[in-house]
Amino acid sequence: MSEKKCNFCGSNDYETKTTDYLYSHKGNYLLVPNTPVEVCCCCGMVYYDASVLKRIEQHFFAIQKKEEKPDSYVKLPQIAFS
């Protein structure tokens, strides 16, 4: 991210990494492993490119409309907070 500064701490030192991104919409989810991100080396703030998020959103809705199949399914354990 040349010439850009972190919105949180003002640093311009970033590292490119990948992470797991969890997209959610109205109680439905899509887990996207290896999503590219830029992380501020000073404070750890994570930045996603808008085009990456748009692609994730497009895949999510294509899967919901049965126009596309996901690579796999993941079962998640659930527990109520009491």
mmCIF file of the N, C-alpha and C atoms, coordinates in Angstrom:
data_MODEL
# 
_entry.id   MODEL 
# 
loop_
_atom_site.group_PDB 
_atom_site.id 
_atom_site.type_symbol 
_atom_site.label_atom_id 
_atom_site.label_alt_id 
_atom_site.label_comp_id 
_atom_site.label_asym_id 
_atom_site.label_entity_id 
_atom_site.label_seq_id 
_atom_site.pdbx_PDB_ins_code 
_atom_site.Cartn_x 
_atom_site.Cartn_y 
_atom_site.Cartn_z 
_atom_site.occupancy 
_atom_site.B_iso_or_equiv 
_atom_site.pdbx_formal_charge 
_atom_site.auth_seq_id 
_atom_site.auth_comp_id 
_atom_site.auth_asym_id 
_atom_site.auth_atom_id 
_atom_site.pdbx_PDB_model_num 
ATOM 1   N N  . MET A 1 1  ? 0.849   -1.185  0.000  1.00 0.00 ? 1  MET A N  1 
ATOM 2   C CA . MET A 1 1  ? 0.000   0.000   0.000  1.00 0.00 ? 1  MET A CA 1 
ATOM 3   C C  . MET A 1 1  ? 0.885   1.235   0.000  1.00 0.00 ? 1  MET A C  1 
ATOM 4   N N  . SER A 1 2  ? 1.494   1.540   -1.083 1.00 0.00 ? 2  SER A N  1 
ATOM 5   C CA . SER A 1 2  ? 2.374   2.696   -1.153 1.00 0.00 ? 2  SER A CA 1 
ATOM 6   C C  . SER A 1 2  ? 1.583   3.991   -1.037 1.00 0.00 ? 2  SER A C  1 
ATOM 7   N N  . GLU A 1 3  ? 2.144   4.944   -0.327 1.00 0.00 ? 3  GLU A N  1 
ATOM 8   C CA . GLU A 1 3  ? 1.567   6.275   -0.146 1.00 0.00 ? 3  GLU A CA 1 
ATOM 9   C C  . GLU A 1 3  ? 0.244   6.285   0.619  1.00 0.00 ? 3  GLU A C  1 
ATOM 10  N N  . LYS A 1 4  ? -0.144  5.184   1.198  1.00 0.00 ? 4  LYS A N  1 
ATOM 11  C CA . LYS A 1 4  ? -1.354  5.145   2.004  1.00 0.00 ? 4  LYS A CA 1 
ATOM 12  C C  . LYS A 1 4  ? -0.961  5.015   3.457  1.00 0.00 ? 4  LYS A C  1 
ATOM 13  N N  . LYS A 1 5  ? -1.798  5.567   4.311  1.00 0.00 ? 5  LYS A N  1 
ATOM 14  C CA . LYS A 1 5  ? -1.537  5.491   5.740  1.00 0.00 ? 5  LYS A CA 1 
ATOM 15  C C  . LYS A 1 5  ? -2.660  4.736   6.430  1.00 0.00 ? 5  LYS A C  1 
ATOM 16  N N  . CYS A 1 6  ? -2.307  4.034   7.479  1.00 0.00 ? 6  CYS A N  1 
ATOM 17  C CA . CYS A 1 6  ? -3.279  3.314   8.287  1.00 0.00 ? 6  CYS A CA 1 
ATOM 18  C C  . CYS A 1 6  ? -4.275  4.312   8.881  1.00 0.00 ? 6  CYS A C  1 
ATOM 19  N N  . ASN A 1 7  ? -5.542  4.012   8.744  1.00 0.00 ? 7  ASN A N  1 
ATOM 20  C CA . ASN A 1 7  ? -6.580  4.892   9.295  1.00 0.00 ? 7  ASN A CA 1 
ATOM 21  C C  . ASN A 1 7  ? -6.588  4.906   10.818 1.00 0.00 ? 7  ASN A C  1 
ATOM 22  N N  . PHE A 1 8  ? -6.008  3.889   11.428 1.00 0.00 ? 8  PHE A N  1 
ATOM 23  C CA . PHE A 1 8  ? -6.031  3.783   12.882 1.00 0.00 ? 8  PHE A CA 1 
ATOM 24  C C  . PHE A 1 8  ? -4.820  4.454   13.525 1.00 0.00 ? 8  PHE A C  1 
ATOM 25  N N  . CYS A 1 9  ? -3.587  4.111   13.047 1.00 0.00 ? 9  CYS A N  1 
ATOM 26  C CA . CYS A 1 9  ? -2.381  4.612   13.720 1.00 0.00 ? 9  CYS A CA 1 
ATOM 27  C C  . CYS A 1 9  ? -1.542  5.571   12.868 1.00 0.00 ? 9  CYS A C  1 
ATOM 28  N N  . GLY A 1 10 ? -1.838  5.674   11.573 1.00 0.00 ? 10 GLY A N  1 
ATOM 29  C CA . GLY A 1 10 ? -1.101  6.591   10.708 1.00 0.00 ? 10 GLY A CA 1 
ATOM 30  C C  . GLY A 1 10 ? 0.150   6.015   10.068 1.00 0.00 ? 10 GLY A C  1 
ATOM 31  N N  . SER A 1 11 ? 0.508   4.776   10.377 1.00 0.00 ? 11 SER A N  1 
ATOM 32  C CA . SER A 1 11 ? 1.697   4.148   9.804  1.00 0.00 ? 11 SER A CA 1 
ATOM 33  C C  . SER A 1 11 ? 1.484   3.882   8.320  1.00 0.00 ? 11 SER A C  1 
ATOM 34  N N  . ASN A 1 12 ? 2.583   3.839   7.575  1.00 0.00 ? 12 ASN A N  1 
ATOM 35  C CA . ASN A 1 12 ? 2.484   3.458   6.159  1.00 0.00 ? 12 ASN A CA 1 
ATOM 36  C C  . ASN A 1 12 ? 3.260   2.165   5.886  1.00 0.00 ? 12 ASN A C  1 
ATOM 37  N N  . ASP A 1 13 ? 3.489   1.393   6.941  1.00 0.00 ? 13 ASP A N  1 
ATOM 38  C CA . ASP A 1 13 ? 4.211   0.121   6.850  1.00 0.00 ? 13 ASP A CA 1 
ATOM 39  C C  . ASP A 1 13 ? 3.206   -1.032  6.882  1.00 0.00 ? 13 ASP A C  1 
ATOM 40  N N  . TYR A 1 14 ? 3.042   -1.709  5.738  1.00 0.00 ? 14 TYR A N  1 
ATOM 41  C CA . TYR A 1 14 ? 2.071   -2.789  5.602  1.00 0.00 ? 14 TYR A CA 1 
ATOM 42  C C  . TYR A 1 14 ? 2.735   -4.081  5.179  1.00 0.00 ? 14 TYR A C  1 
ATOM 43  N N  . GLU A 1 15 ? 2.084   -5.196  5.507  1.00 0.00 ? 15 GLU A N  1 
ATOM 44  C CA . GLU A 1 15 ? 2.541   -6.510  5.078  1.00 0.00 ? 15 GLU A CA 1 
ATOM 45  C C  . GLU A 1 15 ? 1.358   -7.212  4.392  1.00 0.00 ? 15 GLU A C  1 
ATOM 46  N N  . THR A 1 16 ? 1.618   -7.830  3.256  1.00 0.00 ? 16 THR A N  1 
ATOM 47  C CA . THR A 1 16 ? 0.579   -8.578  2.559  1.00 0.00 ? 16 THR A CA 1 
ATOM 48  C C  . THR A 1 16 ? 0.535   -10.000 3.109  1.00 0.00 ? 16 THR A C  1 
ATOM 49  N N  . LYS A 1 17 ? -0.663  -10.456 3.473  1.00 0.00 ? 17 LYS A N  1 
ATOM 50  C CA . LYS A 1 17 ? -0.864  -11.785 4.053  1.00 0.00 ? 17 LYS A CA 1 
ATOM 51  C C  . LYS A 1 17 ? -2.148  -12.380 3.478  1.00 0.00 ? 17 LYS A C  1 
ATOM 52  N N  . THR A 1 18 ? -2.482  -13.574 3.929  1.00 0.00 ? 18 THR A N  1 
ATOM 53  C CA . THR A 1 18 ? -3.792  -14.151 3.649  1.00 0.00 ? 18 THR A CA 1 
ATOM 54  C C  . THR A 1 18 ? -4.438  -14.537 4.962  1.00 0.00 ? 18 THR A C  1 
ATOM 55  N N  . THR A 1 19 ? -5.761  -14.566 4.958  1.00 0.00 ? 19 THR A N  1 
ATOM 56  C CA . THR A 1 19 ? -6.513  -14.913 6.153  1.00 0.00 ? 19 THR A CA 1 
ATOM 57  C C  . THR A 1 19 ? -7.801  -15.611 5.747  1.00 0.00 ? 19 THR A C  1 
ATOM 58  N N  . ASP A 1 20 ? -8.483  -16.192 6.709  1.00 0.00 ? 20 ASP A N  1 
ATOM 59  C CA . ASP A 1 20 ? -9.805  -16.759 6.460  1.00 0.00 ? 20 ASP A CA 1 
ATOM 60  C C  . ASP A 1 20 ? -10.825 -15.639 6.656  1.00 0.00 ? 20 ASP A C  1 
ATOM 61  N N  . TYR A 1 21 ? -11.694 -15.462 5.679  1.00 0.00 ? 21 TYR A N  1 
ATOM 62  C CA . TYR A 1 21 ? -12.714 -14.406 5.731  1.00 0.00 ? 21 TYR A CA 1 
ATOM 63  C C  . TYR A 1 21 ? -14.076 -15.067 5.848  1.00 0.00 ? 21 TYR A C  1 
ATOM 64  N N  . LEU A 1 22 ? -14.891 -14.618 6.787  1.00 0.00 ? 22 LEU A N  1 
ATOM 65  C CA . LEU A 1 22 ? -16.232 -15.150 6.974  1.00 0.00 ? 22 LEU A CA 1 
ATOM 66  C C  . LEU A 1 22 ? -17.240 -14.104 6.516  1.00 0.00 ? 22 LEU A C  1 
ATOM 67  N N  . TYR A 1 23 ? -17.898 -14.392 5.389  1.00 0.00 ? 23 TYR A N  1 
ATOM 68  C CA . TYR A 1 23 ? -18.927 -13.498 4.867  1.00 0.00 ? 23 TYR A CA 1 
ATOM 69  C C  . TYR A 1 23 ? -20.259 -13.949 5.442  1.00 0.00 ? 23 TYR A C  1 
ATOM 70  N N  . SER A 1 24 ? -21.063 -13.005 5.915  1.00 0.00 ? 24 SER A N  1 
ATOM 71  C CA . SER A 1 24 ? -22.380 -13.370 6.448  1.00 0.00 ? 24 SER A CA 1 
ATOM 72  C C  . SER A 1 24 ? -23.435 -12.403 5.917  1.00 0.00 ? 24 SER A C  1 
ATOM 73  N N  . HIS A 1 25 ? -24.610 -12.973 5.663  1.00 0.00 ? 25 HIS A N  1 
ATOM 74  C CA . HIS A 1 25 ? -25.734 -12.171 5.189  1.00 0.00 ? 25 HIS A CA 1 
ATOM 75  C C  . HIS A 1 25 ? -27.021 -12.891 5.588  1.00 0.00 ? 25 HIS A C  1 
ATOM 76  N N  . LYS A 1 26 ? -27.811 -12.242 6.418  1.00 0.00 ? 26 LYS A N  1 
ATOM 77  C CA . LYS A 1 26 ? -29.118 -12.765 6.842  1.00 0.00 ? 26 LYS A CA 1 
ATOM 78  C C  . LYS A 1 26 ? -29.051 -14.207 7.345  1.00 0.00 ? 26 LYS A C  1 
ATOM 79  N N  . GLY A 1 27 ? -28.072 -14.497 8.187  1.00 0.00 ? 27 GLY A N  1 
ATOM 80  C CA . GLY A 1 27 ? -27.966 -15.807 8.806  1.00 0.00 ? 27 GLY A CA 1 
ATOM 81  C C  . GLY A 1 27 ? -27.318 -16.881 7.951  1.00 0.00 ? 27 GLY A C  1 
ATOM 82  N N  . ASN A 1 28 ? -26.839 -16.525 6.773  1.00 0.00 ? 28 ASN A N  1 
ATOM 83  C CA . ASN A 1 28 ? -26.112 -17.456 5.914  1.00 0.00 ? 28 ASN A CA 1 
ATOM 84  C C  . ASN A 1 28 ? -24.647 -17.026 5.873  1.00 0.00 ? 28 ASN A C  1 
ATOM 85  N N  . TYR A 1 29 ? -23.764 -18.008 5.712  1.00 0.00 ? 29 TYR A N  1 
ATOM 86  C CA . TYR A 1 29 ? -22.332 -17.730 5.801  1.00 0.00 ? 29 TYR A CA 1 
ATOM 87  C C  . TYR A 1 29 ? -21.565 -18.361 4.646  1.00 0.00 ? 29 TYR A C  1 
ATOM 88  N N  . LEU A 1 30 ? -20.435 -17.745 4.324  1.00 0.00 ? 30 LEU A N  1 
ATOM 89  C CA . LEU A 1 30 ? -19.493 -18.306 3.369  1.00 0.00 ? 30 LEU A CA 1 
ATOM 90  C C  . LEU A 1 30 ? -18.097 -18.086 3.932  1.00 0.00 ? 30 LEU A C  1 
ATOM 91  N N  . LEU A 1 31 ? -17.373 -19.173 4.158  1.00 0.00 ? 31 LEU A N  1 
ATOM 92  C CA . LEU A 1 31 ? -15.999 -19.109 4.647  1.00 0.00 ? 31 LEU A CA 1 
ATOM 93  C C  . LEU A 1 31 ? -15.070 -19.118 3.445  1.00 0.00 ? 31 LEU A C  1 
ATOM 94  N N  . VAL A 1 32 ? -14.207 -18.117 3.360  1.00 0.00 ? 32 VAL A N  1 
ATOM 95  C CA . VAL A 1 32 ? -13.290 -17.977 2.223  1.00 0.00 ? 32 VAL A CA 1 
ATOM 96  C C  . VAL A 1 32 ? -11.850 -18.027 2.744  1.00 0.00 ? 32 VAL A C  1 
ATOM 97  N N  . PRO A 1 33 ? -11.212 -19.206 2.685  1.00 0.00 ? 33 PRO A N  1 
ATOM 98  C CA . PRO A 1 33 ? -9.824  -19.300 3.140  1.00 0.00 ? 33 PRO A CA 1 
ATOM 99  C C  . PRO A 1 33 ? -8.882  -18.619 2.160  1.00 0.00 ? 33 PRO A C  1 
ATOM 100 N N  . ASN A 1 34 ? -7.717  -18.261 2.655  1.00 0.00 ? 34 ASN A N  1 
ATOM 101 C CA . ASN A 1 34 ? -6.650  -17.655 1.844  1.00 0.00 ? 34 ASN A CA 1 
ATOM 102 C C  . ASN A 1 34 ? -7.055  -16.348 1.169  1.00 0.00 ? 34 ASN A C  1 
ATOM 103 N N  . THR A 1 35 ? -7.842  -15.542 1.848  1.00 0.00 ? 35 THR A N  1 
ATOM 104 C CA . THR A 1 35 ? -8.247  -14.239 1.331  1.00 0.00 ? 35 THR A CA 1 
ATOM 105 C C  . THR A 1 35 ? -7.093  -13.256 1.508  1.00 0.00 ? 35 THR A C  1 
ATOM 106 N N  . PRO A 1 36 ? -6.685  -12.573 0.430  1.00 0.00 ? 36 PRO A N  1 
ATOM 107 C CA . PRO A 1 36 ? -5.574  -11.621 0.553  1.00 0.00 ? 36 PRO A CA 1 
ATOM 108 C C  . PRO A 1 36 ? -5.978  -10.377 1.350  1.00 0.00 ? 36 PRO A C  1 
ATOM 109 N N  . VAL A 1 37 ? -5.067  -9.958  2.229  1.00 0.00 ? 37 VAL A N  1 
ATOM 110 C CA . VAL A 1 37 ? -5.281  -8.758  3.045  1.00 0.00 ? 37 VAL A CA 1 
ATOM 111 C C  . VAL A 1 37 ? -3.963  -8.001  3.166  1.00 0.00 ? 37 VAL A C  1 
ATOM 112 N N  . GLU A 1 38 ? -4.069  -6.750  3.539  1.00 0.00 ? 38 GLU A N  1 
ATOM 113 C CA . GLU A 1 38 ? -2.893  -5.973  3.920  1.00 0.00 ? 38 GLU A CA 1 
ATOM 114 C C  . GLU A 1 38 ? -3.053  -5.657  5.398  1.00 0.00 ? 38 GLU A C  1 
ATOM 115 N N  . VAL A 1 39 ? -1.997  -5.899  6.162  1.00 0.00 ? 39 VAL A N  1 
ATOM 116 C CA . VAL A 1 39 ? -2.035  -5.724  7.609  1.00 0.00 ? 39 VAL A CA 1 
ATOM 117 C C  . VAL A 1 39 ? -1.019  -4.662  8.000  1.00 0.00 ? 39 VAL A C  1 
ATOM 118 N N  . CYS A 1 40 ? -1.451  -3.688  8.788  1.00 0.00 ? 40 CYS A N  1 
ATOM 119 C CA . CYS A 1 40 ? -0.555  -2.654  9.291  1.00 0.00 ? 40 CYS A CA 1 
ATOM 120 C C  . CYS A 1 40 ? 0.455   -3.304  10.236 1.00 0.00 ? 40 CYS A C  1 
ATOM 121 N N  . CYS A 1 41 ? 1.731   -3.081  9.975  1.00 0.00 ? 41 CYS A N  1 
ATOM 122 C CA . CYS A 1 41 ? 2.792   -3.671  10.804 1.00 0.00 ? 41 CYS A CA 1 
ATOM 123 C C  . CYS A 1 41 ? 2.882   -3.026  12.185 1.00 0.00 ? 41 CYS A C  1 
ATOM 124 N N  . CYS A 1 42 ? 2.320   -1.838  12.330 1.00 0.00 ? 42 CYS A N  1 
ATOM 125 C CA . CYS A 1 42 ? 2.376   -1.144  13.616 1.00 0.00 ? 42 CYS A CA 1 
ATOM 126 C C  . CYS A 1 42 ? 1.267   -1.586  14.580 1.00 0.00 ? 42 CYS A C  1 
ATOM 127 N N  . CYS A 1 43 ? 0.021   -1.557  14.077 1.00 0.00 ? 43 CYS A N  1 
ATOM 128 C CA . CYS A 1 43 ? -1.107  -1.799  14.986 1.00 0.00 ? 43 CYS A CA 1 
ATOM 129 C C  . CYS A 1 43 ? -1.899  -3.065  14.660 1.00 0.00 ? 43 CYS A C  1 
ATOM 130 N N  . GLY A 1 44 ? -1.672  -3.672  13.493 1.00 0.00 ? 44 GLY A N  1 
ATOM 131 C CA . GLY A 1 44 ? -2.367  -4.900  13.143 1.00 0.00 ? 44 GLY A CA 1 
ATOM 132 C C  . GLY A 1 44 ? -3.706  -4.711  12.447 1.00 0.00 ? 44 GLY A C  1 
ATOM 133 N N  . MET A 1 45 ? -4.063  -3.468  12.142 1.00 0.00 ? 45 MET A N  1 
ATOM 134 C CA . MET A 1 45 ? -5.318  -3.209  11.425 1.00 0.00 ? 45 MET A CA 1 
ATOM 135 C C  . MET A 1 45 ? -5.296  -3.930  10.077 1.00 0.00 ? 45 MET A C  1 
ATOM 136 N N  . VAL A 1 46 ? -6.426  -4.568  9.722  1.00 0.00 ? 46 VAL A N  1 
ATOM 137 C CA . VAL A 1 46 ? -6.516  -5.373  8.505  1.00 0.00 ? 46 VAL A CA 1 
ATOM 138 C C  . VAL A 1 46 ? -7.309  -4.612  7.451  1.00 0.00 ? 46 VAL A C  1 
ATOM 139 N N  . TYR A 1 47 ? -6.784  -4.610  6.216  1.00 0.00 ? 47 TYR A N  1 
ATOM 140 C CA . TYR A 1 47 ? -7.440  -3.941  5.099  1.00 0.00 ? 47 TYR A CA 1 
ATOM 141 C C  . TYR A 1 47 ? -7.688  -4.924  3.967  1.00 0.00 ? 47 TYR A C  1 
ATOM 142 N N  . TYR A 1 48 ? -8.940  -4.992  3.505  1.00 0.00 ? 48 TYR A N  1 
ATOM 143 C CA . TYR A 1 48 ? -9.329  -5.833  2.376  1.00 0.00 ? 48 TYR A CA 1 
ATOM 144 C C  . TYR A 1 48 ? -9.525  -4.940  1.155  1.00 0.00 ? 48 TYR A C  1 
ATOM 145 N N  . ASP A 1 49 ? -9.056  -5.392  0.002  1.00 0.00 ? 49 ASP A N  1 
ATOM 146 C CA . ASP A 1 49 ? -9.283  -4.662  -1.235 1.00 0.00 ? 49 ASP A CA 1 
ATOM 147 C C  . ASP A 1 49 ? -10.759 -4.783  -1.605 1.00 0.00 ? 49 ASP A C  1 
ATOM 148 N N  . ALA A 1 50 ? -11.365 -3.693  -2.059 1.00 0.00 ? 50 ALA A N  1 
ATOM 149 C CA . ALA A 1 50 ? -12.790 -3.688  -2.400 1.00 0.00 ? 50 ALA A CA 1 
ATOM 150 C C  . ALA A 1 50 ? -13.117 -4.714  -3.483 1.00 0.00 ? 50 ALA A C  1 
ATOM 151 N N  . SER A 1 51 ? -12.220 -4.916  -4.434 1.00 0.00 ? 51 SER A N  1 
ATOM 152 C CA . SER A 1 51 ? -12.492 -5.874  -5.512 1.00 0.00 ? 51 SER A CA 1 
ATOM 153 C C  . SER A 1 51 ? -12.528 -7.308  -4.972 1.00 0.00 ? 51 SER A C  1 
ATOM 154 N N  . VAL A 1 52 ? -11.731 -7.604  -3.951 1.00 0.00 ? 52 VAL A N  1 
ATOM 155 C CA . VAL A 1 52 ? -11.738 -8.927  -3.321 1.00 0.00 ? 52 VAL A CA 1 
ATOM 156 C C  . VAL A 1 52 ? -13.072 -9.143  -2.611 1.00 0.00 ? 52 VAL A C  1 
ATOM 157 N N  . LEU A 1 53 ? -13.529 -8.152  -1.865 1.00 0.00 ? 53 LEU A N  1 
ATOM 158 C CA . LEU A 1 53 ? -14.800 -8.274  -1.148 1.00 0.00 ? 53 LEU A CA 1 
ATOM 159 C C  . LEU A 1 53 ? -15.969 -8.398  -2.118 1.00 0.00 ? 53 LEU A C  1 
ATOM 160 N N  . LYS A 1 54 ? -15.908 -7.699  -3.240 1.00 0.00 ? 54 LYS A N  1 
ATOM 161 C CA . LYS A 1 54 ? -16.959 -7.777  -4.252 1.00 0.00 ? 54 LYS A CA 1 
ATOM 162 C C  . LYS A 1 54 ? -17.029 -9.183  -4.852 1.00 0.00 ? 54 LYS A C  1 
ATOM 163 N N  . ARG A 1 55 ? -15.873 -9.787  -5.131 1.00 0.00 ? 55 ARG A N  1 
ATOM 164 C CA . ARG A 1 55 ? -15.842 -11.154 -5.670 1.00 0.00 ? 55 ARG A CA 1 
ATOM 165 C C  . ARG A 1 55 ? -16.425 -12.151 -4.676 1.00 0.00 ? 55 ARG A C  1 
ATOM 166 N N  . ILE A 1 56 ? -16.087 -11.979 -3.397 1.00 0.00 ? 56 ILE A N  1 
ATOM 167 C CA . ILE A 1 56 ? -16.628 -12.861 -2.353 1.00 0.00 ? 56 ILE A CA 1 
ATOM 168 C C  . ILE A 1 56 ? -18.152 -12.735 -2.317 1.00 0.00 ? 56 ILE A C  1 
ATOM 169 N N  . GLU A 1 57 ? -18.642 -11.518 -2.357 1.00 0.00 ? 57 GLU A N  1 
ATOM 170 C CA . GLU A 1 57 ? -20.084 -11.276 -2.351 1.00 0.00 ? 57 GLU A CA 1 
ATOM 171 C C  . GLU A 1 57 ? -20.764 -11.917 -3.576 1.00 0.00 ? 57 GLU A C  1 
ATOM 172 N N  . GLN A 1 58 ? -20.148 -11.806 -4.732 1.00 0.00 ? 58 GLN A N  1 
ATOM 173 C CA . GLN A 1 58 ? -20.710 -12.401 -5.950 1.00 0.00 ? 58 GLN A CA 1 
ATOM 174 C C  . GLN A 1 58 ? -20.783 -13.919 -5.833 1.00 0.00 ? 58 GLN A C  1 
ATOM 175 N N  . HIS A 1 59 ? -19.721 -14.536 -5.313 1.00 0.00 ? 59 HIS A N  1 
ATOM 176 C CA . HIS A 1 59 ? -19.728 -15.987 -5.115 1.00 0.00 ? 59 HIS A CA 1 
ATOM 177 C C  . HIS A 1 59 ? -20.809 -16.392 -4.108 1.00 0.00 ? 59 HIS A C  1 
ATOM 178 N N  . PHE A 1 60 ? -20.922 -15.634 -3.026 1.00 0.00 ? 60 PHE A N  1 
ATOM 179 C CA . PHE A 1 60 ? -21.924 -15.929 -1.996 1.00 0.00 ? 60 PHE A CA 1 
ATOM 180 C C  . PHE A 1 60 ? -23.326 -15.987 -2.605 1.00 0.00 ? 60 PHE A C  1 
ATOM 181 N N  . PHE A 1 61 ? -23.707 -14.951 -3.347 1.00 0.00 ? 61 PHE A N  1 
ATOM 182 C CA . PHE A 1 61 ? -25.054 -14.903 -3.901 1.00 0.00 ? 61 PHE A CA 1 
ATOM 183 C C  . PHE A 1 61 ? -25.255 -15.927 -5.014 1.00 0.00 ? 61 PHE A C  1 
ATOM 184 N N  . ALA A 1 62 ? -24.215 -16.245 -5.764 1.00 0.00 ? 62 ALA A N  1 
ATOM 185 C CA . ALA A 1 62 ? -24.318 -17.293 -6.785 1.00 0.00 ? 62 ALA A CA 1 
ATOM 186 C C  . ALA A 1 62 ? -24.556 -18.651 -6.124 1.00 0.00 ? 62 ALA A C  1 
ATOM 187 N N  . ILE A 1 63 ? -23.909 -18.892 -4.996 1.00 0.00 ? 63 ILE A N  1 
ATOM 188 C CA . ILE A 1 63 ? -24.118 -20.143 -4.253 1.00 0.00 ? 63 ILE A CA 1 
ATOM 189 C C  . ILE A 1 63 ? -25.536 -20.175 -3.677 1.00 0.00 ? 63 ILE A C  1 
ATOM 190 N N  . GLN A 1 64 ? -25.995 -19.052 -3.132 1.00 0.00 ? 64 GLN A N  1 
ATOM 191 C CA . GLN A 1 64 ? -27.349 -18.998 -2.564 1.00 0.00 ? 64 GLN A CA 1 
ATOM 192 C C  . GLN A 1 64 ? -28.415 -19.249 -3.629 1.00 0.00 ? 64 GLN A C  1 
ATOM 193 N N  . LYS A 1 65 ? -28.170 -18.799 -4.860 1.00 0.00 ? 65 LYS A N  1 
ATOM 194 C CA . LYS A 1 65 ? -29.126 -18.983 -5.961 1.00 0.00 ? 65 LYS A CA 1 
ATOM 195 C C  . LYS A 1 65 ? -28.942 -20.321 -6.684 1.00 0.00 ? 65 LYS A C  1 
ATOM 196 N N  . LYS A 1 66 ? -28.006 -21.136 -6.174 1.00 0.00 ? 66 LYS A N  1 
ATOM 197 C CA . LYS A 1 66 ? -27.699 -22.448 -6.761 1.00 0.00 ? 66 LYS A CA 1 
ATOM 198 C C  . LYS A 1 66 ? -27.123 -22.336 -8.179 1.00 0.00 ? 66 LYS A C  1 
ATOM 199 N N  . GLU A 1 67 ? -26.504 -21.208 -8.503 1.00 0.00 ? 67 GLU A N  1 
ATOM 200 C CA . GLU A 1 67 ? -25.838 -21.020 -9.794 1.00 0.00 ? 67 GLU A CA 1 
ATOM 201 C C  . GLU A 1 67 ? -24.389 -21.513 -9.738 1.00 0.00 ? 67 GLU A C  1 
ATOM 202 N N  . GLU A 1 68 ? -23.904 -21.693 -8.521 1.00 0.00 ? 68 GLU A N  1 
ATOM 203 C CA . GLU A 1 68 ? -22.522 -22.099 -8.286 1.00 0.00 ? 68 GLU A CA 1 
ATOM 204 C C  . GLU A 1 68 ? -22.510 -23.044 -7.089 1.00 0.00 ? 68 GLU A C  1 
ATOM 205 N N  . LYS A 1 69 ? -21.555 -23.964 -7.054 1.00 0.00 ? 69 LYS A N  1 
ATOM 206 C CA . LYS A 1 69 ? -21.419 -24.862 -5.913 1.00 0.00 ? 69 LYS A CA 1 
ATOM 207 C C  . LYS A 1 69 ? -20.189 -24.471 -5.101 1.00 0.00 ? 69 LYS A C  1 
ATOM 208 N N  . PRO A 1 70 ? -20.291 -24.565 -3.777 1.00 0.00 ? 70 PRO A N  1 
ATOM 209 C CA . PRO A 1 70 ? -19.114 -24.299 -2.960 1.00 0.00 ? 70 PRO A CA 1 
ATOM 210 C C  . PRO A 1 70 ? -18.106 -25.435 -3.089 1.00 0.00 ? 70 PRO A C  1 
ATOM 211 N N  . ASP A 1 71 ? -16.869 -25.179 -2.751 1.00 0.00 ? 71 ASP A N  1 
ATOM 212 C CA . ASP A 1 71 ? -15.841 -26.220 -2.778 1.00 0.00 ? 71 ASP A CA 1 
ATOM 213 C C  . ASP A 1 71 ? -16.134 -27.319 -1.766 1.00 0.00 ? 71 ASP A C  1 
ATOM 214 N N  . SER A 1 72 ? -16.652 -26.929 -0.610 1.00 0.00 ? 72 SER A N  1 
ATOM 215 C CA . SER A 1 72 ? -16.968 -27.890 0.441  1.00 0.00 ? 72 SER A CA 1 
ATOM 216 C C  . SER A 1 72 ? -17.881 -27.227 1.471  1.00 0.00 ? 72 SER A C  1 
ATOM 217 N N  . TYR A 1 73 ? -18.339 -28.023 2.427  1.00 0.00 ? 73 TYR A N  1 
ATOM 218 C CA . TYR A 1 73 ? -19.163 -27.533 3.527  1.00 0.00 ? 73 TYR A CA 1 
ATOM 219 C C  . TYR A 1 73 ? -18.430 -27.766 4.837  1.00 0.00 ? 73 TYR A C  1 
ATOM 220 N N  . VAL A 1 74 ? -18.686 -26.892 5.811  1.00 0.00 ? 74 VAL A N  1 
ATOM 221 C CA . VAL A 1 74 ? -18.067 -26.990 7.127  1.00 0.00 ? 74 VAL A CA 1 
ATOM 222 C C  . VAL A 1 74 ? -19.179 -27.008 8.167  1.00 0.00 ? 74 VAL A C  1 
ATOM 223 N N  . LYS A 1 75 ? -19.107 -27.946 9.104  1.00 0.00 ? 75 LYS A N  1 
ATOM 224 C CA . LYS A 1 75 ? -20.055 -27.959 10.218 1.00 0.00 ? 75 LYS A CA 1 
ATOM 225 C C  . LYS A 1 75 ? -19.442 -27.168 11.362 1.00 0.00 ? 75 LYS A C  1 
ATOM 226 N N  . LEU A 1 76 ? -20.259 -26.326 11.992 1.00 0.00 ? 76 LEU A N  1 
ATOM 227 C CA . LEU A 1 76 ? -19.788 -25.514 13.103 1.00 0.00 ? 76 LEU A CA 1 
ATOM 228 C C  . LEU A 1 76 ? -20.530 -25.901 14.379 1.00 0.00 ? 76 LEU A C  1 
ATOM 229 N N  . PRO A 1 77 ? -19.816 -26.123 15.467 1.00 0.00 ? 77 PRO A N  1 
ATOM 230 C CA . PRO A 1 77 ? -20.499 -26.369 16.730 1.00 0.00 ? 77 PRO A CA 1 
ATOM 231 C C  . PRO A 1 77 ? -21.129 -25.069 17.227 1.00 0.00 ? 77 PRO A C  1 
ATOM 232 N N  . GLN A 1 78 ? -22.213 -25.206 17.965 1.00 0.00 ? 78 GLN A N  1 
ATOM 233 C CA . GLN A 1 78 ? -22.917 -24.018 18.465 1.00 0.00 ? 78 GLN A CA 1 
ATOM 234 C C  . GLN A 1 78 ? -23.239 -24.227 19.926 1.00 0.00 ? 78 GLN A C  1 
ATOM 235 N N  . ILE A 1 79 ? -23.108 -23.166 20.690 1.00 0.00 ? 79 ILE A N  1 
ATOM 236 C CA . ILE A 1 79 ? -23.505 -23.188 22.104 1.00 0.00 ? 79 ILE A CA 1 
ATOM 237 C C  . ILE A 1 79 ? -24.063 -21.822 22.454 1.00 0.00 ? 79 ILE A C  1 
ATOM 238 N N  . ALA A 1 80 ? -25.126 -21.812 23.232 1.00 0.00 ? 80 ALA A N  1 
ATOM 239 C CA . ALA A 1 80 ? -25.751 -20.555 23.645 1.00 0.00 ? 80 ALA A CA 1 
ATOM 240 C C  . ALA A 1 80 ? -24.938 -19.940 24.775 1.00 0.00 ? 80 ALA A C  1 
ATOM 241 N N  . PHE A 1 81 ? -24.776 -18.644 24.753 1.00 0.00 ? 81 PHE A N  1 
ATOM 242 C CA . PHE A 1 81 ? -24.104 -17.950 25.835 1.00 0.00 ? 81 PHE A CA 1 
ATOM 243 C C  . PHE A 1 81 ? -25.117 -17.751 26.960 1.00 0.00 ? 81 PHE A C  1 
ATOM 244 N N  . SER A 1 82 ? -24.764 -18.250 28.149 1.00 0.00 ? 82 SER A N  1 
ATOM 245 C CA . SER A 1 82 ? -25.717 -18.119 29.257 1.00 0.00 ? 82 SER A CA 1 
ATOM 246 C C  . SER A 1 82 ? -25.115 -17.463 30.458 1.00 0.00 ? 82 SER A C  1 
# 
